[in-house]
Amino acid sequence: MTAAESKGLKRGNRVYWRGDATDGGSVTELSWDAVTIAWDNGQVATIHHGDMREIQQAPAKPTIV
């Protein structure tokens, strides 16, 4: 996601690392320069808005072969 999209997040929003539905987390805190995410695997990360390229708001749709 872009920095502008990141700044629009709200507490409780679900996010996904690289769109992977099995690698998600919830936004727990927001500040003017960063977002804190509590990942489902127990890790907590604070990520600056400009560094959110690998984070997506929706899981990627599975590829049908």
Secondary structure as UniProt FT lines:
FT   HELIX           3..7
FT   TURN            11..12
FT   STRAND          14..17
FT   TURN            18..19
FT   TURN            21..22
FT   STRAND          24..30
FT   STRAND          34..39
FT   TURN            40..41
FT   STRAND          44..48
FT   HELIX           49..51
FT   TURN            53..54
FT   STRAND          55..56
//
